Amino acid sequence: MPHNTNTNGNGLTQKEMLLMVLEGQDKLNERIDSLHEKVNAKISRQELAGWVVVVGTLSALSTQM
């Protein structure tokens, strides 16, 4: 039985396999972008602490007047 060098063990050509890998990479990149947007949309603990300090400072200044 001759072995076709243009296909791998599952009958796909190298080009077909490469296209599948690239498609999978595109899906991963989309998922990473989606997660990145979610992370950036949330306020961090440092930002929250900063705002608490600002509001507390303004509150203290306003009560001194």
SULLINJO-V889279 format. One record per residue. N is the residue number from 1. SS is DSSP state (H for helix, E for strand, L for the rest). NEAR is the number of other ideal C-beta (glycine too) atoms within 12 Angstrom. Layout:
N & SS & NEAR
N & SS & NEAR
This chain:
1 & L & 3
2 & L & 6
3 & L & 9
4 & L & 12
5 & L & 8
6 & L & 13
7 & E & 15
8 & L & 16
9 & L & 8
10 & L & 10
11 & L & 12
12 & L & 16
13 & E & 15
14 & H & 16
15 & H & 13
16 & H & 16
17 & H & 18
18 & H & 14
19 & H & 14
20 & H & 17
21 & H & 15
22 & H & 14
23 & H & 14
24 & H & 14
25 & H & 14
26 & H & 14
27 & H & 14
28 & H & 14
29 & H & 14
30 & H & 14
31 & H & 14
32 & H & 14
33 & H & 14
34 & H & 14
35 & H & 14
36 & H & 13
37 & H & 12
38 & H & 11
39 & H & 12
40 & H & 12
41 & H & 10
42 & L & 13
43 & L & 13
44 & L & 12
45 & H & 10
46 & H & 11
47 & H & 13
48 & H & 13
49 & H & 13
50 & H & 14
51 & H & 15
52 & H & 15
53 & H & 14
54 & H & 14
55 & H & 14
56 & H & 14
57 & H & 14
58 & H & 14
59 & H & 13
60 & H & 12
61 & H & 11
62 & H & 10
63 & H & 9
64 & H & 8
65 & L & 7
